[in-house]
Amino acid sequence: MAQYRATLAYDGAAYQGFQRQRDGISTVQAMVEQAIAAVTGQAATLTAAGRTDTGVHASGQVIAFVVDWSRSANALLRAINAHLPSDIVLQTLSQCAGFHPRFDALARRYVYTVLVCNHAQPLLRHYSWQIRSPLAVDRMQQAASMVVGTHDFAAFGTPPQGESTVREIMLSLWQQHPEPFGARLTYTVEANAFLYHMVRRLVGMQVDVGRGRLSLHEFERIFRTNDRTRATKLAPPQGLVFANVRYPAIIENHLQED
């Protein structure tokens, strides 16, 4: 038996999130585990760097699983991908003994896309939050800058059972890109870990600042209160992408040597 680490990309539009649920519920984890079983004839349980909600996408989700496989890792990657639907694809696969995608991670990065447009963009409806009103991106960035550092983020999300709500955010950045239909805004946030719904609530509240519905003072006051009932704006899931996970150099170097 050997442990494998993989990077996974998926379009989450057709799935009820990443985590396996009861029978009959389509999730990313269930699809990958079924593909592994079809290839190896063995039941494998995935561990993952993070769990994504219904409709949320990933370009750099990291998973691990254990199977008995006598051929190369590349052969296993190709075989699993052949049994996966086109909206879920393993990008890399290698052996990595003793690796844990969640507990070994130093940081996780998410990217959220907001479109400011006069008319809906139907081809982008599954990959963005589309807003008609103009946004004050400078004020949104001021709000985003407030959350950098180590803070209690209880106002923005719930932790796994028994965990602290303190997290460290290393990067919180809005960028604006002109488009023929208006503008594309991307919010990039990196932290050592995230609470449940934390990114979507951060985006929702910052967009309210950009709309003028919430002042910077009110945003900061809600942030400092640690009262989640006051952070009511939750951005829709389809604009969110789990972009990548950062691990200690010793783990990355080991993979490169393999």
LINDA-V343384 format. One record per helix or strand of 3 or more residues. SS is the DSSP state (H for helix, E for strand). FROM is the first residue (numbers start at 1). TO is the last residue. Records with the same first field share a line. If there is no record, write none. Layout:
SS = FROM-TO, FROM-TO
This chain:
E = 2-10, 57-67, 88-95, 105-117, 129-131, 149-152, 166-179, 182-191, 240-247
H = 12-14, 28-40, 73-82, 122-124, 137-146, 154-156, 198-211, 216-225, 228-230, 237-239, 249-257
